[in-house]
Amino acid sequence: GFVGNYAPCGLSPQTDGMPVILKKAGTYAAIYLRGNYYKSEEAFRKLLAYLDKHRLAPGEFVYKEAVLDELSAKEEEYLTRISVNCK
């Protein structure tokens, strides 16, 4: 697991009518998943176990962000960051 601070860059995204949730600044716990973006259940469990072990409460949202996807890597090399705000 990883706990660190996140500060949004302040850019206003172009959404073309798609709903957008801006990730607020704060302290986040994160885990990285290598491989299929959709097979993330084990990574979620590890992240929640980390929060529990360190007596951290998860925030309202969990974020899944593709770091490396089909535009830049083979499926087995995909990299996804899963993060949650810590309370």
C-alpha positions, 0 to 999 in steps of 0.5 A: 500500500501507499499513503500520500498527498494528492493535489489537483492540477486545477485544470477544468476537464472537457466532458462533452456531457459526461459526468465528472467527479473531481478528485479532492486534495488530501491524503490517499491510500493507493495500490497499483494493479498490473494486468487486466483493469477489470480484474481488480477485486483482489487489489481492492481487498488488499487496499481495504486490508491496508486501511484496516491495519493502519486504522484509516477510514476510507472516504466516500469515493474510490478512484480507478485510474488507468496509468498504462492502458491499451494505448501504451501497453500490452494487456499483461502490462496494463497498470491501474492505480486504485486510490481512496481518500483516508480519514 
